[in-house]
Amino acid sequence: MVLVKLGKQARSVSIVGVGCTPFKNFEDHPQTKGMSEGDAFGYAALEAIQDAGLEPRDIQYFYHGAANPFMIGDSLTPNMQVADWFGVRGIGSVHHSEACCTGYVALQEAVQAVASGTYDVVLSGAVDLAASLPVVDAPGCFRRDFPLSEMLPSIPKVYDRAYGRPFDSAFGISFDNWINKYRWEYDLTAEQIDDALNGVSKSLRRDAVLNPLAFSTKTFEELAKENDLPDADAYLKGFGNPKVTQYLRVTGFEIKCDGAAALVVMPTDMAVARGLDHKVIDVLGTGAAAFEGATPDNEYNGTKVGTQQVYELTGVSPDELDLLFVNDFFLAGDIVAAEEVGYIPRGEAWQYAIDGRMGFDGDKPINTHGGRCNFGHAHGASGVADVVEAVKQMRGEAGATQMPKAPQTTFLRGFGGGQNIRCQILRTHD
């Protein structure tokens, strides 16, 4: 395996503004009912611009991300179609799509544009109305249901099909690979893995319920009571939450929803000079890897490579991390990635999960907004939503789920499309 040697950024870059819509089924939520993708991107972008103490005219360039704009948005080059929604008609922009890794690439691209000296003020965001599909040729605010029967045929399209169809392109087969390897490496039982995954679920669901932007509004304890069950464990292991792969239960998979998120970056010296009324968050660097979807152990190998790159680039060591975000559209990633990036000692994350130590008030918090299975997964937008939550935590502005001590250093592990990995480190500016 070739490890790419990354060069240092030409100048330091910081996040100065963030914005995020509620992550809901827009048609079912009074605050978002009737919103189109343009509305949603504009909502997040304007919030980020305001948070940065700027006006739309201050933005010099913007990036627009979406996981699957043609299928989910009925559009091509959607960046050209959203500029009017936040007052930047005529400025340069580009659209990009890296499936569920889109949001992390959004941060990387914005940082590179500023670090290179090409621009000083860049906005980057992503949007996906992933809970519904467009009504073809109708205005963007008209949507229809997005049944699983229409989603599943799109999943193999992230695989190389030049000469055939890979065996693991079917739903559910590849999701267990890394956690299965983990189980046997540490001599664990299937019951212990189940308890660990349910432990993660309980912690992250509690975090999500306390977040007003999150999809989930009821804890597992509340759901157990509604179903006449004694406790959350009985609900999570009950008939209504069956295993749908070897290890993953229904609650271990993403909740598809609609959402958008955005951020604004500028050179660190400019950000500091502006005297903002909130902390400046520096982007120390990004490690990157890409493995075609049928590559064995692609998530594991990509995380390993990306982690090595970003630690070497930044000089940060794992013991400096205060907070971790993992793209967990299947829940096992929270356990295995936490160990691979060095956030939790090897062979111990499963017990940390059972002991409830991954919640916002635990000693090893992960995905303090609840992650994809609880906060909701708006595909391309979710990575930017991770950045938004990380920035709020680091500023001490995360509300009911604010960590007892605001984190100084945050690691984000993005994964999506079966092949794209980004590993990014943020740090509060001294």
C-alpha positions as CSV (number, residue, x, y, z in Angstrom):
1,M,0.0,0.0,0.0
2,V,1.4,3.4,-1.0
3,L,1.1,6.1,1.7
4,V,0.8,9.5,0.1
5,K,3.2,12.2,1.4
6,L,1.1,15.3,2.1
7,G,2.6,18.8,1.9
8,K,2.0,21.5,4.4
9,Q,-0.7,24.1,3.8
10,A,0.7,27.4,2.4
11,R,-1.2,29.3,5.1
12,S,-3.3,28.4,8.1
13,V,-7.1,28.2,7.6
14,S,-9.9,28.5,10.1
15,I,-13.6,27.9,10.3
16,V,-15.4,31.2,11.2
17,G,-19.0,30.4,10.5
18,V,-21.3,27.4,10.5
19,G,-25.0,26.7,9.8
20,C,-27.3,23.8,9.6
21,T,-31.0,23.1,8.9
22,P,-33.0,20.7,11.1
23,F,-32.3,17.1,9.9
24,K,-35.9,15.9,9.5
25,N,-38.3,14.6,6.9
26,F,-39.0,18.1,5.6
27,E,-42.6,17.4,4.6
28,D,-43.4,16.2,8.2
29,H,-41.8,19.1,10.1
30,P,-43.5,22.5,10.4
31,Q,-40.2,24.4,10.3
32,T,-39.2,22.9,7.0
33,K,-42.4,21.8,5.2
34,G,-42.3,22.9,1.5
35,M,-38.5,23.6,1.4
36,S,-36.7,22.8,-1.8
37,E,-33.0,21.9,-2.0
38,G,-32.3,25.5,-2.9
39,D,-34.2,26.7,0.1
40,A,-32.3,24.3,2.4
41,F,-28.8,25.1,1.0
42,G,-29.6,28.8,1.3
43,Y,-30.9,28.4,4.8
44,A,-27.6,26.8,5.9
45,A,-25.4,29.1,3.9
46,L,-27.0,32.3,5.2
47,E,-26.8,31.0,8.8
48,A,-23.1,30.2,8.3
49,I,-22.5,33.7,6.8
50,Q,-24.2,35.4,9.6
51,D,-22.4,33.3,12.2
52,A,-19.1,34.5,10.6
53,G,-20.2,38.1,10.9
54,L,-20.2,38.5,7.2
55,E,-22.6,39.4,4.4
56,P,-23.2,37.4,1.2
57,R,-21.2,39.9,-0.8
58,D,-18.1,39.0,1.3
59,I,-18.1,35.4,-0.1
60,Q,-15.6,35.0,-2.9
61,Y,-16.3,31.5,-4.0
62,F,-18.5,28.6,-2.9
63,Y,-18.6,24.8,-3.1
64,H,-21.9,22.9,-3.4
65,G,-22.0,19.2,-2.5
66,A,-24.7,16.6,-2.9
67,A,-24.4,12.8,-2.9
68,N,-26.7,12.1,-5.8
69,P,-28.1,15.3,-7.4
70,F,-29.6,13.7,-10.4
71,M,-31.6,11.1,-8.6
72,I,-32.4,13.0,-5.4
73,G,-32.5,16.5,-6.8
74,D,-33.5,16.1,-10.4
75,S,-30.7,18.5,-11.4
76,L,-27.4,18.8,-13.0
77,T,-24.8,21.4,-12.0
78,P,-26.9,22.3,-9.0
79,N,-24.4,24.9,-7.8
80,M,-25.6,27.1,-10.6
81,Q,-29.1,26.8,-9.3
82,V,-28.7,27.8,-5.7
83,A,-26.6,31.0,-5.8
84,D,-29.7,33.3,-5.8
85,W,-30.9,31.6,-2.6
86,F,-28.2,33.2,-0.5
87,G,-27.3,36.3,-2.5
88,V,-24.2,35.3,-4.4
89,R,-25.3,35.4,-8.0
90,G,-22.4,35.6,-10.4
91,I,-19.5,34.4,-8.2
92,G,-17.5,31.3,-9.0
93,S,-18.6,28.0,-7.7
94,V,-18.3,24.2,-8.3
95,H,-20.5,21.2,-7.5
96,H,-19.0,17.9,-6.3
97,S,-20.3,14.5,-5.3
98,E,-18.5,11.9,-3.3
99,A,-21.6,10.0,-2.0
100,C,-21.7,10.0,1.8
101,C,-18.2,11.4,2.1
102,T,-19.3,14.6,0.3
103,G,-19.4,16.7,3.4
104,Y,-15.8,16.0,4.4
105,V,-14.6,16.7,0.9
106,A,-16.5,20.0,1.2
107,L,-14.3,21.1,4.1
108,Q,-11.1,19.9,2.4
109,E,-11.9,21.7,-0.9
110,A,-12.7,25.0,0.9
111,V,-9.5,24.8,3.0
112,Q,-7.4,24.1,0.0
113,A,-8.9,27.1,-1.9
114,V,-7.9,29.4,0.9
115,A,-4.6,27.8,1.9
116,S,-3.4,28.2,-1.7
117,G,-4.0,31.9,-1.5
118,T,-6.5,31.9,-4.4
119,Y,-9.3,33.1,-2.2
120,D,-9.7,34.6,1.3
121,V,-13.3,33.9,2.1
122,V,-14.9,30.7,0.9
123,L,-18.3,29.1,1.7
124,S,-18.7,25.3,1.4
125,G,-21.9,23.3,2.0
126,A,-23.9,20.3,1.1
127,V,-27.6,19.4,0.8
128,D,-29.6,16.3,0.2
129,L,-33.3,15.8,0.6
130,A,-32.7,12.1,1.2
131,A,-36.1,11.2,2.7
132,S,-37.9,11.8,-0.5
133,L,-37.6,12.0,-4.3
134,P,-38.3,14.9,-6.7
135,V,-41.4,15.0,-8.8
136,V,-39.8,15.2,-12.2
137,D,-40.3,18.5,-14.0
138,A,-42.2,20.0,-11.0
139,P,-40.9,22.9,-8.9
140,G,-38.3,21.7,-6.4
141,C,-40.6,22.0,-3.4
142,F,-42.8,19.1,-4.7
143,R,-41.5,15.8,-3.4
144,R,-42.7,12.2,-3.2
145,D,-41.9,9.2,-1.1
146,F,-38.5,7.5,-1.4
147,P,-39.2,3.8,-0.9
148,L,-36.4,1.3,-0.1
149,S,-37.2,-0.5,-3.4
150,E,-36.0,2.6,-5.3
151,M,-33.0,3.2,-3.1
152,L,-31.4,-0.3,-3.1
153,P,-30.8,-0.4,-6.9
154,S,-28.7,2.7,-6.6
155,I,-26.2,1.2,-4.1
156,P,-24.3,-0.9,-6.6
157,K,-23.6,2.2,-8.7
158,V,-20.7,3.1,-6.4
159,Y,-18.9,-0.1,-7.5
160,D,-16.7,-0.5,-10.6
161,R,-18.9,-2.5,-13.1
162,A,-16.7,-2.2,-16.1
163,Y,-16.3,-6.0,-16.4
164,G,-18.9,-7.4,-14.1
165,R,-20.8,-7.0,-10.8
166,P,-19.0,-7.4,-7.5
167,F,-20.3,-10.0,-5.0
168,D,-20.6,-7.6,-2.1
169,S,-22.7,-5.0,-3.9
170,A,-25.8,-6.5,-2.4
171,F,-27.4,-4.8,0.6
172,G,-26.0,-5.8,4.0
173,I,-23.2,-8.0,3.0
174,S,-20.2,-5.6,3.4
175,F,-21.5,-3.8,6.5
176,D,-20.3,-6.4,8.9
177,N,-16.8,-7.0,7.6
178,W,-14.8,-4.9,10.0
179,I,-16.8,-5.6,13.1
180,N,-16.7,-9.3,12.3
181,K,-12.9,-9.1,12.0
182,Y,-12.8,-7.2,15.3
183,R,-14.9,-9.8,17.1
184,W,-12.6,-12.7,16.2
185,E,-9.4,-10.6,16.7
186,Y,-10.4,-10.0,20.3
187,D,-12.1,-13.3,21.0
188,L,-15.6,-11.8,21.6
189,T,-18.9,-13.4,21.4
190,A,-21.8,-12.4,19.2
191,E,-23.7,-11.4,22.3
192,Q,-20.9,-9.1,23.4
193,I,-20.9,-7.4,20.1
194,D,-24.7,-7.0,20.3
195,D,-24.4,-5.5,23.7
196,A,-21.7,-3.1,22.5
197,L,-23.7,-1.9,19.5
198,N,-26.8,-1.5,21.7
199,G,-24.7,0.5,24.2
200,V,-23.6,2.8,21.4
201,S,-27.3,3.2,20.3
202,K,-28.4,4.2,23.8
203,S,-25.7,6.8,24.2
204,L,-26.2,8.4,20.8
205,R,-29.9,8.3,20.9
206,R,-29.8,10.2,24.2
207,D,-27.5,12.8,22.6
208,A,-29.8,13.2,19.6
209,V,-33.0,13.6,21.6
210,L,-31.4,16.6,23.4
211,N,-30.4,18.2,20.1
212,P,-33.2,20.3,18.5
213,L,-31.9,19.7,15.0
214,A,-31.9,15.9,15.3
215,F,-34.4,13.6,13.6
216,S,-34.9,11.4,16.7
217,T,-37.2,12.8,19.4
218,K,-37.6,9.8,21.8
219,T,-35.1,7.9,23.8
220,F,-35.1,4.1,23.8
221,E,-36.3,4.2,27.4
222,E,-39.4,6.1,26.2
223,L,-39.9,3.7,23.3
224,A,-39.7,0.8,25.7
225,K,-42.3,2.3,27.9
226,E,-44.7,2.9,25.0
227,N,-44.3,-0.8,24.0
228,D,-44.8,-2.1,27.5
229,L,-41.2,-3.3,27.8
230,P,-39.2,-3.1,31.0
231,D,-36.2,-1.1,29.7
232,A,-34.2,0.1,26.7
233,D,-32.3,-3.1,26.4
234,A,-35.5,-5.1,26.1
235,Y,-36.6,-2.7,23.3
236,L,-33.3,-2.9,21.5
237,K,-33.2,-6.7,21.6
238,G,-36.9,-7.1,21.1
239,F,-39.1,-8.3,18.2
240,G,-39.4,-4.8,16.8
241,N,-35.7,-4.3,16.4
242,P,-34.4,-7.5,14.7
243,K,-31.0,-8.1,13.3
244,V,-30.9,-7.4,9.5
245,T,-27.3,-8.5,9.0
246,Q,-25.1,-10.8,11.1
247,Y,-24.6,-8.2,13.7
248,L,-26.6,-5.0,12.9
249,R,-30.1,-4.4,14.1
250,V,-32.5,-1.9,12.6
251,T,-31.3,0.7,15.0
252,G,-27.8,0.2,13.7
253,F,-28.6,1.7,10.3
254,E,-28.9,5.3,9.2
255,I,-32.2,7.2,9.4
256,K,-32.6,8.8,6.0
257,C,-33.7,12.4,6.2
258,D,-33.5,15.8,4.6
259,G,-30.9,18.4,5.5
260,A,-28.3,20.9,4.6
261,A,-25.2,22.3,6.3
262,A,-22.6,24.9,5.5
263,L,-19.4,26.5,6.8
264,V,-17.2,29.5,6.0
265,V,-13.4,29.5,6.1
266,M,-10.8,32.2,5.9
267,P,-7.1,32.6,6.7
268,T,-6.4,32.2,10.4
269,D,-4.7,35.6,10.7
270,M,-7.7,37.3,9.1
271,A,-10.1,35.4,11.3
272,V,-8.2,36.5,14.5
273,A,-7.9,40.1,13.3
274,R,-11.7,40.3,12.9
275,G,-12.2,39.9,16.6
276,L,-15.1,37.5,16.3
277,D,-17.3,37.0,19.4
278,H,-16.7,33.3,19.3
279,K,-13.7,31.0,19.2
280,V,-11.8,30.5,15.9
281,I,-11.4,26.9,14.9
282,D,-8.3,26.0,12.9
283,V,-8.3,23.2,10.3
284,L,-4.9,21.5,10.9
285,G,-5.1,19.1,8.0
286,T,-6.8,16.3,6.0
287,G,-5.7,12.8,5.3
288,A,-7.3,11.1,2.3
289,A,-7.7,7.6,0.8
290,A,-9.9,6.1,-1.8
291,F,-10.6,2.4,-2.4
292,E,-13.0,1.1,-5.0
293,G,-16.1,-0.3,-3.3
294,A,-15.4,-4.0,-4.0
295,T,-11.9,-3.8,-2.4
296,P,-11.7,-6.1,0.6
297,D,-11.7,-4.2,3.9
298,N,-11.9,-0.8,2.2
299,E,-13.2,1.1,5.2
300,Y,-10.6,-0.4,7.5
301,N,-7.7,0.2,5.0
302,G,-8.9,3.7,4.1
303,T,-9.2,4.7,7.7
304,K,-5.8,3.3,8.4
305,V,-4.2,5.3,5.6
306,G,-6.1,8.5,6.2
307,T,-5.2,8.4,9.9
308,Q,-1.5,7.9,9.2
309,Q,-1.5,10.7,6.8
310,V,-3.2,13.3,9.0
311,Y,-1.1,12.5,12.1
312,E,2.1,12.7,10.1
313,L,1.0,16.0,8.5
314,T,-0.2,17.7,11.6
315,G,2.1,16.3,14.3
316,V,-1.0,15.6,16.4
317,S,-0.9,12.4,18.5
318,P,-4.0,10.3,19.4
319,D,-3.7,11.1,23.1
320,E,-4.5,14.8,22.2
321,L,-7.9,14.0,20.9
322,D,-10.9,15.2,22.9
323,L,-13.8,14.4,20.6
324,L,-14.3,12.0,17.6
325,F,-16.8,12.0,14.8
326,V,-17.4,8.9,12.7
327,N,-19.6,8.6,9.6
328,D,-21.6,5.8,11.1
329,F,-24.4,5.1,8.6
330,F,-23.9,1.6,10.0
331,L,-23.2,1.7,13.7
332,A,-20.3,-0.6,14.1
333,G,-18.0,2.1,12.7
334,D,-18.1,4.0,16.0
335,I,-16.4,1.1,17.7
336,V,-13.8,0.0,15.2
337,A,-12.9,3.4,13.9
338,A,-12.4,4.8,17.4
339,E,-9.7,2.2,17.9
340,E,-8.1,2.6,14.5
341,V,-7.6,6.4,15.0
342,G,-6.2,5.7,18.5
343,Y,-9.0,7.5,20.4
344,I,-9.8,4.4,22.5
345,P,-7.2,1.6,23.3
346,R,-7.4,-1.4,21.0
347,G,-9.7,-4.2,22.1
348,E,-11.5,-2.0,24.6
349,A,-14.1,0.1,22.6
350,W,-16.7,-2.6,22.8
351,Q,-16.6,-2.3,26.7
352,Y,-16.6,1.5,26.6
353,A,-19.8,1.3,24.5
354,I,-21.5,-1.1,27.0
355,D,-20.4,1.2,29.9
356,G,-22.0,4.3,28.3
357,R,-18.7,6.2,28.0
358,M,-19.3,7.4,24.4
359,G,-22.1,9.9,25.2
360,F,-21.5,13.7,25.3
361,D,-20.9,13.5,29.0
362,G,-18.7,10.5,28.9
363,D,-14.9,10.4,28.9
364,K,-14.7,9.4,25.2
365,P,-17.6,11.1,23.4
366,I,-18.3,10.2,19.8
367,N,-20.8,11.9,17.5
368,T,-22.3,14.2,20.2
369,H,-25.2,15.1,18.0
370,G,-26.3,11.4,17.7
371,G,-24.7,10.2,14.5
372,R,-26.4,8.9,11.3
373,C,-28.5,6.4,13.1
374,N,-30.1,9.0,15.5
375,F,-29.4,12.6,14.3
376,G,-30.3,11.4,10.8
377,H,-28.4,11.0,7.5
378,A,-28.9,13.5,4.8
379,H,-26.2,11.8,2.7
380,G,-23.8,14.4,1.4
381,A,-24.9,17.0,4.0
382,S,-24.1,14.8,7.0
383,G,-20.3,15.4,6.9
384,V,-20.7,19.1,7.1
385,A,-23.3,18.7,9.9
386,D,-20.5,16.8,11.8
387,V,-18.2,19.8,11.3
388,V,-21.0,22.1,12.5
389,E,-21.5,20.1,15.7
390,A,-17.7,19.9,16.3
391,V,-17.3,23.6,16.0
392,K,-20.2,24.2,18.4
393,Q,-18.7,21.9,20.9
394,M,-15.3,23.5,20.6
395,R,-16.8,27.0,21.1
396,G,-18.8,25.8,24.1
397,E,-22.1,26.5,22.2
398,A,-23.6,23.0,21.9
399,G,-26.5,23.6,24.3
400,A,-28.0,20.6,26.2
401,T,-25.3,18.2,24.9
402,Q,-22.3,20.5,25.6
403,M,-19.4,18.4,26.8
404,P,-18.5,19.2,30.4
405,K,-15.1,20.6,29.2
406,A,-15.1,22.1,25.7
407,P,-12.9,20.0,23.4
408,Q,-9.7,21.6,22.1
409,T,-8.9,18.9,19.4
410,T,-11.4,17.0,17.3
411,F,-10.9,14.2,14.8
412,L,-13.4,13.6,12.0
413,R,-13.4,10.3,10.1
414,G,-15.5,10.6,7.0
415,F,-16.4,7.6,4.8
416,G,-18.8,7.1,2.0
417,G,-19.5,5.8,-1.5
418,G,-17.8,2.5,-0.7
419,Q,-14.4,4.1,-1.2
420,N,-13.8,7.7,-0.1
421,I,-12.1,8.3,3.3
422,R,-11.2,11.7,4.8
423,C,-9.5,12.1,8.2
424,Q,-9.5,15.6,9.5
425,I,-8.3,17.4,12.6
426,L,-9.7,20.6,14.1
427,R,-8.2,22.6,16.9
428,T,-9.3,25.6,18.8
429,H,-7.1,28.6,18.0
430,D,-4.9,29.7,21.0
